[in-house]
Amino acid sequence: MIHWWRRTSFVALLIVLTINLLAGLLDHYFLPKTGVLLLLQLAVVVCTFLSSTWVSILAACLCALSFNFFFTSPQYTLHMNNGEDIINVLVFFIIGLLTSYAVGFWRRQKHRLALAELRTSMLMSVSHDLRTPLAAVMGALETLQTYTDKLEPQEHQELLTSARDQSERLYRYIENLLQATRFELDEGVSLIRSKQPLMPIIESVCARFDVDEVRISHSLSDLKLYAQAPLLEQAFHNVIDNAVSFNEGNAAVVDVSVTASTENILIQIHDEGPGVPKAYRDEIFKPFTSLREKESSDAGTGVGLTVAQSIIRAHGGDISLVPSVTGCTMQITLPTKRV
């Protein structure tokens, strides 16, 4: 929060100084005092759109003092000899407050529109993508109920396994949708982090897949970081599950490599799938974006990588697509220290 305040205050000061210099230059040649006043008021409006109410008020103060000091008589003093100067100063504050209110209203409306769009996307996703695993669970249970006396033990076990797998898939879809909503709208997101060993988290995720689907390679076993383990586990699972799903039909396995430096932990997840087309490389982390055809039962909701990115960034790290000769390589960077 402090860094944000400093950054926005610096931007506001830079804008004010730039427009003051421009106004001084134009005033020297041909611009009347009214034009200078409008330019400085424009600086207040721009600062309001780029930052907060307090920064807008700060910009209003700076512009009012600047106008009074440089552009009104007597110059280079803060004396106000007539009522017009006082009115001009008040106008700066009024503009700052009114534009702050207008920008705040616009941001609230934008937030509500984003919420409505996200709800619409979620409803479309639920109606399409969650129907498949739910239908599979219902079909397996109905078969068990109807033909329980006619099924062989092996068939009975296969139906139970199918119902369990599809139930887990359904749970992951719903959990991803919930996390996507929270992170996308900044609602209900509060991390409770503690120092955690990293490798048990990764190994726990990889254990959910078949042994011939995922391979881990690392040289360090005592890596620790500050994290909320369940959330980080969900992020890793989303990325690895995405890699495994695109590896289907290939003999290759997904390679998960872990390396570390003094300040960062680097995790690379590589698959030998078709890779990501150049046209989609900037889109894969956006919500409800999937490279699979929607007709496929494994198309997914398209929020897995979005949620993974949000969780990793909330931990002070980042995830990106890095160049690879074959397939696709996702790189996750996490800090070893608390941020």
Secondary structure, 3 states (H helix, E strand, C coil): CHHHHHHHHHHHHHHHHHHHHHHHHHHHHCCCHHHHHHHHHHHHHHHHHHCCHHHHHHHHHHHHHHHHHHCCCCCCCCCCCCHHHHHHHHHHHHHHHHHHHHHHHHHHHHHHHHHHHHHHHHHHHHHHHCHHHHHHHHHHHHHHHHCCCCCCHHHHHHHHHHHHHHHHHHHHHHHHHHHHHHHHHCCCCCCCCEEEEHHHHHHHHHCCCCCCCEEEEECCCCCEEEECHHHHHHHHHHHHHHHHHHCCCCCCCEEEEEEECCCEEEEEEEECCCCCCHHHCCCCCCCCCCCCCCCCCCCCCCCHHHHHHHHHHHCCCEEEEECCCCCEEEEEEEECCCC
